[in-house]
Amino acid sequence: QVEIHKLVVGPVDNNVFVVRCRQTGESLLVDAANEHEQLLELCRELEVGKIVETHGHWDHIQAIPQLREAGYQVAVRAEDAAMLPSYDLLLEDDDLLEVGRLRLRTIHTPGHTPGSMCFLIEGSPVLLSGDTLFPGGPGNTATDLGDFPTIISSIEQRLFTPLAAGTIVMPGHGLDTTIGAERPHLDEWVARGW
């Protein structure tokens, strides 16, 4: 049903994902981070219809002006919208994004930023977690907009509790992990405070 293309771009090695419906060829790009020429090429090649942002930090949004100029709509959660140079649509919690015959469910997971979002591919055990969850712990909260108790609550209630252990977590930087690999370590993260 689904194929996922991953491109690593920019000075802090951001993961950009294109989620593609195998049946219709339609695609969605997650995080227009950087290197807009490469992203535009990928968008054209894979029939990207829309761009969604996991959050508004600078390293995830550098290619937005060029992609919007090329005619692609950009969607983001309202709390992070002001961080973007421009956008078209606002995402709500528990929205269903249609990509061909695929459905991506939005999960609001504040903590890294107030508007951080994860995207769960329905019928496929894949979570695109942005900077909310990584192998070894939560995303950075030592910033103006970060809040550690909030990200812990988001991870525990919105990800660990409802999602199956086998769910593959594809974060905004670095390597994949699974819910099952990370869930047993929540108390350690709370104890260390990051």
C-alpha positions as a Markdown table, in Angstrom:
| # | Residue | x | y | z |
|---|---|---|---|---|
| 1 | Gln | 0.0 | 0.0 | 0.0 |
| 2 | Val | 2.7 | 2.5 | 1.0 |
| 3 | Glu | 6.2 | 3.4 | 0.1 |
| 4 | Ile | 8.3 | 5.9 | 2.0 |
| 5 | His | 11.2 | 7.8 | 0.5 |
| 6 | Lys | 13.7 | 9.4 | 2.9 |
| 7 | Leu | 16.1 | 12.1 | 2.1 |
| 8 | Val | 18.7 | 13.6 | 4.5 |
| 9 | Val | 19.2 | 17.3 | 4.0 |
| 10 | Gly | 20.8 | 20.5 | 5.5 |
| 11 | Pro | 23.4 | 21.3 | 8.1 |
| 12 | Val | 21.8 | 19.3 | 10.9 |
| 13 | Asp | 20.9 | 16.2 | 8.8 |
| 14 | Asn | 17.1 | 16.5 | 8.7 |
| 15 | Asn | 15.1 | 13.6 | 7.6 |
| 16 | Val | 12.6 | 14.5 | 4.9 |
| 17 | Phe | 10.0 | 11.9 | 4.1 |
| 18 | Val | 7.8 | 11.4 | 1.1 |
| 19 | Val | 4.8 | 9.1 | 1.8 |
| 20 | Arg | 3.5 | 7.6 | -1.4 |
| 21 | Cys | 0.3 | 5.6 | -2.2 |
| 22 | Arg | 1.4 | 2.7 | -4.4 |
| 23 | Gln | -2.1 | 2.3 | -5.9 |
| 24 | Thr | -2.5 | 5.9 | -7.1 |
| 25 | Gly | 1.0 | 7.3 | -7.1 |
| 26 | Glu | 0.0 | 10.3 | -5.0 |
| 27 | Ser | 2.4 | 11.5 | -2.4 |
| 28 | Leu | 2.8 | 13.8 | 0.6 |
| 29 | Leu | 6.0 | 15.4 | 1.7 |
| 30 | Val | 6.8 | 15.7 | 5.5 |
| 31 | Asp | 9.1 | 18.6 | 6.5 |
| 32 | Ala | 10.4 | 20.9 | 3.7 |
| 33 | Ala | 13.6 | 21.2 | 5.6 |
| 34 | Asn | 16.3 | 22.3 | 3.2 |
| 35 | Glu | 18.0 | 21.8 | -0.2 |
| 36 | His | 14.9 | 22.9 | -2.1 |
| 37 | Glu | 16.2 | 21.9 | -5.5 |
| 38 | Gln | 16.4 | 18.3 | -4.4 |
| 39 | Leu | 13.0 | 18.5 | -2.8 |
| 40 | Leu | 11.4 | 20.1 | -5.8 |
| 41 | Glu | 12.8 | 17.3 | -8.0 |
| 42 | Leu | 11.4 | 14.7 | -5.6 |
| 43 | Cys | 8.0 | 16.4 | -5.5 |
| 44 | Arg | 7.7 | 16.4 | -9.3 |
| 45 | Glu | 9.0 | 12.8 | -9.6 |
| 46 | Leu | 6.7 | 11.4 | -6.9 |
| 47 | Glu | 3.6 | 13.4 | -7.6 |
| 48 | Val | 3.6 | 15.2 | -4.2 |
| 49 | Gly | 0.3 | 17.0 | -3.6 |
| 50 | Lys | 0.9 | 18.7 | -0.3 |
| 51 | Ile | 3.6 | 19.4 | 2.3 |
| 52 | Val | 3.0 | 18.9 | 6.1 |
| 53 | Glu | 5.3 | 20.2 | 8.8 |
| 54 | Thr | 5.9 | 18.3 | 12.0 |
| 55 | His | 6.8 | 21.6 | 13.7 |
| 56 | Gly | 8.1 | 25.1 | 13.0 |
| 57 | His | 11.8 | 25.0 | 14.0 |
| 58 | Trp | 14.1 | 26.7 | 11.5 |
| 59 | Asp | 15.9 | 23.5 | 10.4 |
| 60 | His | 12.5 | 21.9 | 9.3 |
| 61 | Ile | 11.2 | 24.8 | 7.2 |
| 62 | Gln | 14.0 | 26.2 | 5.1 |
| 63 | Ala | 12.6 | 25.0 | 1.7 |
| 64 | Ile | 9.1 | 26.2 | 2.3 |
| 65 | Pro | 9.3 | 29.5 | 0.3 |
| 66 | Gln | 10.6 | 27.8 | -2.8 |
| 67 | Leu | 8.1 | 24.9 | -2.6 |
| 68 | Arg | 5.1 | 27.2 | -2.1 |
| 69 | Glu | 6.4 | 29.3 | -5.0 |
| 70 | Ala | 6.3 | 26.2 | -7.1 |
| 71 | Gly | 2.6 | 25.7 | -6.2 |
| 72 | Tyr | 2.7 | 23.3 | -3.3 |
| 73 | Gln | 0.5 | 23.9 | -0.3 |
| 74 | Val | 2.1 | 23.8 | 3.2 |
| 75 | Ala | 0.1 | 22.7 | 6.3 |
| 76 | Val | 1.2 | 23.2 | 10.0 |
| 77 | Arg | -0.4 | 23.2 | 13.4 |
| 78 | Ala | -1.7 | 26.6 | 14.5 |
| 79 | Glu | 0.6 | 27.0 | 17.5 |
| 80 | Asp | 3.7 | 26.8 | 15.3 |
| 81 | Ala | 2.3 | 28.6 | 12.2 |
| 82 | Ala | 4.0 | 32.0 | 13.1 |
| 83 | Met | 7.4 | 30.3 | 13.0 |
| 84 | Leu | 7.0 | 29.5 | 9.3 |
| 85 | Pro | 7.8 | 32.1 | 6.6 |
| 86 | Ser | 4.4 | 31.3 | 5.1 |
| 87 | Tyr | 1.8 | 28.5 | 5.0 |
| 88 | Asp | -1.6 | 27.6 | 3.5 |
| 89 | Leu | -3.4 | 25.2 | 5.8 |
| 90 | Leu | -3.7 | 24.6 | 9.5 |
| 91 | Leu | -3.7 | 21.0 | 10.9 |
| 92 | Glu | -5.9 | 19.9 | 13.8 |
| 93 | Asp | -5.4 | 17.0 | 16.1 |
| 94 | Asp | -6.8 | 13.7 | 14.8 |
| 95 | Asp | -7.2 | 15.0 | 11.2 |
| 96 | Leu | -7.2 | 12.4 | 8.5 |
| 97 | Leu | -5.0 | 13.4 | 5.6 |
| 98 | Glu | -5.8 | 11.5 | 2.4 |
| 99 | Val | -2.9 | 10.6 | 0.1 |
| 100 | Gly | -4.4 | 8.5 | -2.7 |
| 101 | Arg | -5.9 | 5.6 | -0.9 |
| 102 | Leu | -3.7 | 6.1 | 2.2 |
| 103 | Arg | -4.8 | 7.9 | 5.3 |
| 104 | Leu | -2.4 | 9.7 | 7.7 |
| 105 | Arg | -3.7 | 10.5 | 11.1 |
| 106 | Thr | -2.4 | 13.7 | 12.8 |
| 107 | Ile | -1.4 | 13.4 | 16.5 |
| 108 | His | -0.7 | 16.6 | 18.4 |
| 109 | Thr | 2.3 | 15.9 | 20.6 |
| 110 | Pro | 3.4 | 19.3 | 22.2 |
| 111 | Gly | 6.6 | 19.5 | 24.2 |
| 112 | His | 9.4 | 20.0 | 21.6 |
| 113 | Thr | 7.3 | 23.0 | 20.4 |
| 114 | Pro | 3.7 | 23.8 | 21.3 |
| 115 | Gly | 2.5 | 22.8 | 17.8 |
| 116 | Ser | 4.6 | 19.6 | 17.3 |
| 117 | Met | 2.7 | 16.9 | 15.4 |
| 118 | Cys | 3.3 | 13.2 | 14.6 |
| 119 | Phe | 1.8 | 11.4 | 11.6 |
| 120 | Leu | 0.5 | 7.8 | 11.8 |
| 121 | Ile | 0.0 | 5.9 | 8.6 |
| 122 | Glu | -3.2 | 4.0 | 9.1 |
| 123 | Gly | -3.1 | 0.3 | 8.2 |
| 124 | Ser | 0.7 | 0.4 | 8.2 |
| 125 | Pro | 2.8 | 0.3 | 11.3 |
| 126 | Val | 4.7 | 3.6 | 10.7 |
| 127 | Leu | 4.8 | 6.8 | 12.8 |
| 128 | Leu | 6.6 | 9.9 | 11.5 |
| 129 | Ser | 7.5 | 11.4 | 14.8 |
| 130 | Gly | 9.2 | 14.7 | 13.9 |
| 131 | Asp | 11.4 | 15.8 | 16.8 |
| 132 | Thr | 9.0 | 14.4 | 19.5 |
| 133 | Leu | 10.5 | 10.8 | 19.8 |
| 134 | Phe | 13.9 | 9.5 | 18.9 |
| 135 | Pro | 15.9 | 6.3 | 19.6 |
| 136 | Gly | 16.9 | 6.9 | 23.2 |
| 137 | Gly | 14.4 | 9.5 | 24.3 |
| 138 | Pro | 12.3 | 12.6 | 23.6 |
| 139 | Gly | 13.3 | 15.6 | 21.4 |
| 140 | Asn | 15.2 | 18.5 | 22.9 |
| 141 | Thr | 13.1 | 20.7 | 25.3 |
| 142 | Ala | 16.0 | 23.0 | 26.4 |
| 143 | Thr | 14.7 | 25.8 | 24.2 |
| 144 | Asp | 12.3 | 28.8 | 24.6 |
| 145 | Leu | 9.3 | 26.8 | 23.3 |
| 146 | Gly | 10.3 | 23.4 | 24.8 |
| 147 | Asp | 8.7 | 21.8 | 27.9 |
| 148 | Phe | 10.0 | 18.5 | 29.3 |
| 149 | Pro | 6.9 | 17.5 | 31.4 |
| 150 | Thr | 4.7 | 18.2 | 28.3 |
| 151 | Ile | 6.8 | 16.1 | 25.9 |
| 152 | Ile | 6.8 | 13.2 | 28.4 |
| 153 | Ser | 3.1 | 13.4 | 28.7 |
| 154 | Ser | 2.7 | 13.6 | 24.9 |
| 155 | Ile | 4.9 | 10.5 | 24.4 |
| 156 | Glu | 3.3 | 8.5 | 27.1 |
| 157 | Gln | -0.4 | 9.3 | 26.4 |
| 158 | Arg | -0.5 | 10.0 | 22.7 |
| 159 | Leu | 2.2 | 7.5 | 21.5 |
| 160 | Phe | 3.2 | 4.8 | 24.0 |
| 161 | Thr | -0.3 | 4.0 | 25.3 |
| 162 | Pro | -2.3 | 3.7 | 22.1 |
| 163 | Leu | 0.4 | 2.4 | 19.6 |
| 164 | Ala | 1.5 | -1.2 | 19.2 |
| 165 | Ala | 5.0 | -2.2 | 20.2 |
| 166 | Gly | 5.8 | -3.0 | 16.5 |
| 167 | Thr | 5.1 | 0.5 | 15.3 |
| 168 | Ile | 8.1 | 1.8 | 13.4 |
| 169 | Val | 9.1 | 5.3 | 14.6 |
| 170 | Met | 10.8 | 7.4 | 11.8 |
| 171 | Pro | 12.1 | 10.6 | 13.5 |
| 172 | Gly | 13.1 | 14.0 | 12.1 |
| 173 | His | 16.8 | 13.3 | 12.5 |
| 174 | Gly | 18.8 | 10.0 | 12.6 |
| 175 | Leu | 17.7 | 6.4 | 12.7 |
| 176 | Asp | 14.4 | 4.6 | 13.0 |
| 177 | Thr | 13.3 | 2.8 | 16.2 |
| 178 | Thr | 10.1 | 1.2 | 17.4 |
| 179 | Ile | 7.5 | 2.0 | 20.1 |
| 180 | Gly | 8.4 | -1.3 | 21.8 |
| 181 | Ala | 12.1 | -0.5 | 21.9 |
| 182 | Glu | 11.5 | 2.9 | 23.5 |
| 183 | Arg | 8.5 | 2.4 | 25.8 |
| 184 | Pro | 10.4 | 0.5 | 28.6 |
| 185 | His | 12.8 | 3.5 | 29.1 |
| 186 | Leu | 10.2 | 6.2 | 29.8 |
| 187 | Asp | 10.9 | 6.2 | 33.6 |
| 188 | Glu | 14.7 | 6.5 | 32.9 |
| 189 | Trp | 14.1 | 9.6 | 30.7 |
| 190 | Val | 11.9 | 11.2 | 33.5 |
| 191 | Ala | 14.6 | 10.5 | 36.1 |
| 192 | Arg | 17.4 | 12.0 | 34.0 |
| 193 | Gly | 15.2 | 15.0 | 33.1 |
| 194 | Trp | 15.8 | 15.1 | 29.3 |
